[in-house]
Amino acid sequence: MKPDHQQKQMLQEYLQKGLSYRETYEEVYDHILASLESKPTGIPFAGTVNAIIREDFGGSKDLWVMENNCRKQVEKEVLRKYLRYCLSFFRLSSVIYIIPALLIYYISSYIGFSSFSLASILFAIASLPMLFVYVRYFRIGFVLGDIRPSLRDDVFRKVSYLPFRLFVCCLFLFTISNNAGIVLRRNGADPFILTIGFLLVLIHSLSVIKLNKDEFKMSLIQ
């Protein structure tokens, strides 16, 4: 059986209702088309598709279970890759990335930063990785012409938003803590705190850039 254009469109609409991610949709769609080729012509199309889904995937309801299991596996894979990129910056060959943080520390030790300046700087560098999320969506959507979410989009967004969420939590804690507020107003921003914060977010941002490039290449291959 070789489905015509209308039947392919019906199959696409049917799968789009049950599958949320581009990779699992394409995998199931290609699998069904390949299975249909071995079926004789003249048999009902819808019944044949349902039979394939039931025999190969356990039924239409199990498609969501399969997709959810795939998402969890992909999340673990992406997180392992992200952590590997982060750890790579602690090698001696990556010491050049420490220089900007040391420069910030040197300048701040002489000039000093107010609590407002500290909050502004940390907010800026914590928000930077979030831009990669939208750049990623644009690049993949523009190149592939497909705006459906990828299995990797959720975990990539969570990783990219991590510094910003930590910043908001810390800001909230400083706001509700009178002692912390007094320390900040009295002593200003500690250059050491600023340097550590800048260094961690710098490593995070560079790791997200590497992760984005790697995942973008994988999307093109798929």
C-alpha positions in Angstrom: 0.0 0.0 0.0 1.3 3.4 -1.0 -0.7 6.2 0.7 -1.7 9.2 -1.5 -1.2 12.9 -0.5 -4.6 13.1 1.2 -4.0 10.0 3.3 -0.5 11.2 4.3 -2.1 14.5 5.4 -4.7 12.6 7.4 -1.9 10.6 9.1 0.1 13.8 9.9 -2.9 15.4 11.5 -3.7 12.3 13.5 -0.1 12.0 14.8 0.1 15.7 15.6 -2.8 15.4 18.0 -1.1 12.7 20.0 2.6 13.6 19.7 4.1 16.9 21.0 7.7 16.7 19.8 9.3 16.8 16.4 11.6 13.9 16.8 9.0 11.4 18.0 6.5 12.6 15.5 8.9 12.1 12.6 10.0 8.7 13.9 6.5 7.3 14.2 5.4 8.9 10.9 8.3 7.4 9.0 7.8 4.0 10.7 4.1 3.9 9.7 4.9 4.8 6.1 7.5 2.1 5.9 5.1 -0.4 7.4 2.3 0.6 5.0 4.6 -0.3 2.0 4.4 -4.0 3.0 0.6 -4.0 3.2 -1.6 -5.0 0.3 -3.5 -2.4 -1.6 -7.3 -2.1 -1.3 -7.5 -2.5 2.5 -8.9 0.4 4.7 -6.2 3.0 5.3 -7.4 4.1 8.8 -7.8 0.6 10.0 -4.4 -0.4 8.8 -2.7 2.6 10.5 -4.5 1.8 13.8 -3.3 -1.9 13.5 0.3 -0.8 12.9 0.2 1.6 15.9 -1.4 -1.1 18.1 1.1 -3.9 17.0 4.3 -1.8 17.0 3.6 0.8 19.7 1.0 -0.8 21.9 -1.8 1.5 20.8 -2.5 5.2 20.4 -2.5 5.9 24.2 1.0 4.3 24.5 2.4 6.7 22.0 2.4 9.4 24.8 4.2 7.0 27.1 6.8 6.2 24.5 7.3 9.9 23.9 7.6 10.7 27.6 10.2 8.0 28.0 12.2 9.4 25.0 12.0 12.9 26.6 13.5 11.6 29.9 16.3 9.9 28.1 17.1 13.0 26.1 17.1 15.1 29.2 19.6 12.9 30.9 21.8 13.0 27.7 21.7 16.8 27.4 22.4 17.3 31.2 25.4 15.0 31.0 26.7 16.9 28.0 26.2 20.2 29.8 28.0 19.1 32.9 30.9 17.7 30.8 31.2 21.1 29.1 31.2 22.9 32.5 33.9 20.6 33.9 36.0 21.2 30.8 36.6 24.8 31.8 38.4 23.8 35.0 41.2 22.3 33.0 44.5 24.2 32.7 44.0 24.8 29.0 40.9 26.8 29.7 42.6 29.2 32.1 42.1 32.0 29.6 38.5 32.2 30.5 39.4 33.0 34.1 41.1 36.2 33.1 38.0 38.4 32.7 36.8 37.3 36.1 40.1 38.2 37.7 40.0 41.6 35.9 36.6 42.3 37.4 37.9 41.3 40.8 40.9 43.6 40.4 38.8 46.6 39.4 36.2 46.0 42.0 38.7 45.8 44.8 39.7 49.4 44.1 36.5 50.9 43.0 34.0 49.0 44.9 30.4 48.2 44.0 27.2 49.3 45.6 24.5 46.7 46.3 22.4 48.1 43.4 25.4 47.8 41.1 26.0 44.3 42.2 22.4 43.4 41.5 22.5 45.0 38.1 25.6 43.3 37.0 24.6 39.9 38.2 21.1 40.4 36.6 22.8 41.2 33.3 25.1 38.2 33.3 22.5 35.9 34.7 20.0 36.9 31.9 22.5 36.4 29.1 22.1 32.7 28.7 18.4 33.1 28.3 19.0 34.8 24.9 20.4 31.5 23.6 17.0 30.0 24.0 15.4 32.4 21.6 18.3 32.3 19.2 18.0 28.5 19.2 14.3 28.6 18.4 14.9 31.1 15.6 17.7 29.2 14.0 16.0 25.8 14.1 12.7 27.2 13.0 14.3 29.3 10.2 16.5 26.5 8.9 14.2 23.5 9.3 11.0 25.4 8.7 9.4 23.6 11.6 8.4 25.4 14.8 7.3 22.3 16.7 9.2 21.8 19.9 12.1 19.4 20.1 12.7 16.9 22.8 15.7 18.9 23.8 14.0 22.3 24.0 12.6 21.8 27.6 15.9 20.8 29.2 17.8 23.4 27.2 15.5 26.1 28.4 15.8 24.9 32.0 19.6 24.9 31.9 19.7 28.3 30.3 17.4 29.8 32.8 19.2 28.4 35.8 21.4 31.5 36.7 18.5 33.9 36.4 16.3 31.7 38.7 19.2 31.5 41.2 19.6 35.3 41.0 15.9 35.9 41.6 16.0 33.5 44.6 19.1 35.2 46.1 17.5 38.6 45.5 14.4 37.5 47.3 16.4 36.2 50.3 18.4 39.5 50.5 15.1 41.4 50.4 13.5 39.6 53.2 16.6 39.4 55.3 17.3 42.7 57.2 20.7 41.5 58.3 21.8 40.8 54.7 20.5 44.2 53.6 22.4 46.0 56.3 25.6 44.2 55.4 25.2 45.1 51.7 24.4 48.8 52.5 27.3 49.1 55.0 30.0 47.3 53.1 28.9 47.4 49.6 29.3 44.5 47.2 32.2 42.1 48.2 34.6 41.9 45.2 35.1 38.2 45.9 31.3 37.5 45.7 31.2 39.4 42.4 34.1 37.5 41.0 32.8 34.1 41.9 29.3 34.9 40.6 30.8 36.3 37.3 33.1 33.2 37.0 30.3 30.7 37.5 27.9 32.4 35.1 30.7 32.8 32.5 31.4 29.1 32.6 27.7 28.4 32.4 27.2 30.7 29.4 30.1 29.2 27.5 28.8 25.8 28.2 25.3 26.7 27.0 26.9 28.1 23.8 28.7 24.8 23.2 25.6 22.9 24.0 23.5 25.1 21.6 26.0 24.5 18.8 26.1 20.8 19.4 22.3 20.4 19.6 21.8 22.6 16.5 24.1 20.4 14.5 22.2 17.3 15.7 18.9 18.9 14.6 20.3 19.6 11.1 21.4 16.0 10.8 18.1 14.6 11.9 
